[in-house]
Amino acid sequence: MAAVQCLTFLFLFLLQNATSASPLPLFRRPIQSNHSNFVKHPRRSQVVFPVNHSSCDLFAGEWVRDQTYPLYRSKECGRGIIDPGFDCQTYGRPDSDYLKFRWKPFNCNVPRFNGVKFLQEMRDKTIMFVGDSLGRNQWESLICMISSSAPSINTHVIHEDPLSTFKILDYNVKVSFYRAPYLVDIDKINGKTTLKLDEISVDASNAWRTADVLLFNTGHWWSHTGSLRGWEQMETGGRYYGDMDRLVALRKGLGTWSSWVLRYINSPLTRVFFLSVSPTHYNPNEWTSRSKTSTITQGGKSCYGQTTPFSGTTYPTSSYMNQKKVIDDVVKEMKSHVSLMDITMLSALRVDGHPSIYSGDLNPSLKRNPDRSSDCSHWCLPGLPDTWNQLFYAALLY
């Protein structure tokens, strides 16, 4: 009898401790090198922040005034982070109203960027932007957003070509930019600079594969002509071409990139995004009413003097819409492997967001001639790329 009482007491003691302890997890996160603690959110066709229980397209909306903006000041970014070409306020832009606009999707709310949350979620990971100078524009924006909202962090930056890296030492997070304007390889063949539409360089491939989050972009360089053209010939299928239809070339190049992603990226562990084409504003006829076009020089680079967004929720036209269609088609064919950041329309509305003549320390004669010297391609920082990053943050973490 004593033995039975002893066993009963032992059973009740064990039962009490088992029920008071924390429950065991239903599954264990698999241990993987380089990706061991990457919290993988389920993929979905669009991020949803419901309002009245309906889904939301993050990229359809309007610009609204918000006096709490901008998210940071350029001096909060750290010395040498913002390129002079993007640092509009430092280099004399007299107006600041363009900084007071927030993107508001029609039927949802975008979470405000939280640098500490971002770093906690990205601990021990590498985020890499890959593409042209607009990718660099966005990379510098994200560095500024992190630095201003998590100001006590210890950081280290390495500027090299093609790979530059901003390290947040406290969290072992790397935010990198890999310069690859065409994504595909470009090399010297028989003394000629050759755009190799069927190849991605081994160095680029090896670097990209180290990242946990990749955000690609390309576009503008595919349309350059004359002295701005970055190559002398193209190669595809073992043949060389002095030129070809640029949209055909873009599709071939993106096909090579798509094949690389499908071959090398393990989608359950690595997030891949593609930024759609960022529009330029060199043609004022796109956004100016007929009554005003007579006062504008034909072909003038007239984003100079623009101080407010284009009024409305859609933009009349853009010279890059054909490129956008090619990119959209290629990414959609990849289905769940890549998330498209469709920033073209919301960016087209921001005729006021470019550096124009405040892109670095231009000499006075150039500043007096905006039609010749304005940069209506890149974006001021603080500025529009901060919105790209807020949407990137929402798509990545929510």
VENMO-V671815 format. One record per backbone hydrogen bond with DSSP energy under -1.0 kcal/mol. CO is the residue of the C=O (numbers start at 1). NH is the residue of the N-H. E is the energy in kcal/mol with one decimal. If there is no record, write none. Layout:
CO_NH_E + CO_NH_E
This chain:
1_5_-2.4 + 2_6_-2.2 + 3_7_-2.4 + 4_8_-2.5 + 5_9_-2.5 + 6_10_-2.2 + 7_11_-2.4 + 8_12_-2.4 + 9_13_-2.2 + 10_14_-2.2 + 11_15_-2.4 + 12_16_-2.2 + 13_17_-1.8 + 14_18_-2.1 + 15_19_-2.1 + 16_20_-1.4 + 17_21_-1.1 + 35_38_-1.6 + 51_54_-1.1 + 57_60_-1.5 + 60_106_-2.0 + 62_104_-2.8 + 64_102_-3.2 + 66_69_-1.6 + 73_76_-2.1 + 74_77_-1.5 + 78_81_-1.6 + 83_86_-2.1 + 83_87_-1.0 + 86_88_-1.8 + 86_381_-2.8 + 87_91_-1.6 + 88_93_-2.4 + 89_92_-1.3 + 96_99_-1.8 + 97_100_-2.1 + 100_66_-2.5 + 102_64_-2.8 + 104_62_-2.0 + 114_118_-2.5 + 115_119_-2.3 + 116_120_-2.5 + 117_121_-2.5 + 118_122_-1.9 + 122_125_-1.8 + 125_174_-2.3 + 126_212_-2.2 + 126_213_-1.9 + 127_176_-3.2 + 128_215_-2.5 + 129_178_-3.2 + 130_217_-1.8 + 131_180_-2.8 + 132_135_-1.1 + 132_136_-1.4 + 133_137_-2.3 + 134_138_-1.9 + 135_139_-2.4 + 136_140_-2.7 + 137_141_-1.5 + 138_142_-2.2 + 139_143_-2.0 + 140_144_-2.1 + 141_145_-2.4 + 142_146_-2.4 + 143_147_-2.8 + 144_148_-2.3 + 145_149_-1.5 + 146_150_-1.5 + 150_153_-1.4 + 154_169_-2.1 + 156_167_-3.6 + 158_165_-2.3 + 162_179_-2.9 + 164_177_-2.8 + 165_158_-2.9 + 166_175_-2.8 + 167_156_-1.9 + 168_173_-1.8 + 171_124_-2.1 + 173_168_-3.0 + 174_127_-3.1 + 175_166_-2.5 + 176_129_-3.0 + 177_164_-2.6 + 178_131_-2.0 + 182_184_-1.8 + 185_196_-2.3 + 187_194_-3.8 + 189_192_-1.8 + 192_189_-2.7 + 193_232_-3.1 + 193_233_-1.7 + 194_187_-2.3 + 195_197_-1.1 + 195_235_-2.6 + 196_199_-1.7 + 199_185_-2.9 + 201_205_-2.7 + 202_206_-2.7 + 203_207_-2.0 + 204_208_-2.8 + 205_209_-1.8 + 207_210_-1.4 + 208_211_-1.6 + 212_271_-2.2 + 213_128_-3.0 + 214_273_-2.8 + 215_130_-2.6 + 216_275_-3.1 + 219_222_-1.4 + 220_223_-1.6 + 225_228_-1.6 + 226_229_-1.4 + 233_195_-2.7 + 234_241_-2.7 + 235_197_-1.9 + 236_239_-1.7 + 239_236_-2.1 + 241_234_-3.0 + 245_249_-2.3 + 246_250_-2.6 + 247_251_-2.3 + 248_252_-2.2 + 249_253_-2.7 + 250_254_-2.8 + 251_255_-2.1 + 252_256_-1.8 + 253_257_-2.1 + 254_258_-3.0 + 255_259_-2.1 + 256_260_-1.9 + 257_261_-2.4 + 258_262_-2.4 + 259_263_-1.7 + 260_264_-2.9 + 261_265_-2.2 + 265_267_-1.2 + 266_269_-2.1 + 266_270_-1.7 + 271_214_-2.6 + 272_339_-2.4 + 273_216_-2.6 + 274_341_-3.3 + 283_286_-1.9 + 284_288_-1.9 + 289_292_-1.8 + 289_293_-1.0 + 292_295_-1.6 + 293_296_-1.6 + 297_300_-2.4 + 300_302_-1.8 + 303_306_-1.9 + 318_321_-1.4 + 320_324_-2.3 + 321_325_-2.0 + 322_326_-1.7 + 323_327_-2.4 + 324_328_-3.0 + 325_329_-2.5 + 326_330_-2.3 + 327_331_-2.6 + 328_332_-2.5 + 329_333_-1.8 + 332_335_-1.4 + 334_337_-1.7 + 339_274_-2.3 + 340_342_-1.0 + 341_276_-2.6 + 341_343_-1.9 + 343_347_-1.8 + 344_348_-2.3 + 345_349_-1.4 + 347_350_-1.7 + 349_310_-3.8 + 349_351_-1.3 + 350_353_-1.8 + 353_380_-2.6 + 355_358_-2.7 + 356_375_-1.6 + 358_360_-1.1 + 360_362_-1.8 + 363_367_-1.9 + 364_368_-1.6 + 366_369_-1.5 + 369_372_-1.6 + 369_373_-1.7 + 370_374_-2.3 + 375_356_-2.5 + 376_281_-1.9 + 383_386_-1.8 + 384_387_-1.6 + 384_388_-1.5 + 385_389_-2.1 + 386_390_-1.8 + 387_391_-2.3 + 388_392_-2.2 + 389_393_-2.8 + 390_394_-2.1 + 391_395_-2.5 + 392_396_-2.2 + 393_397_-2.3 + 394_398_-1.9
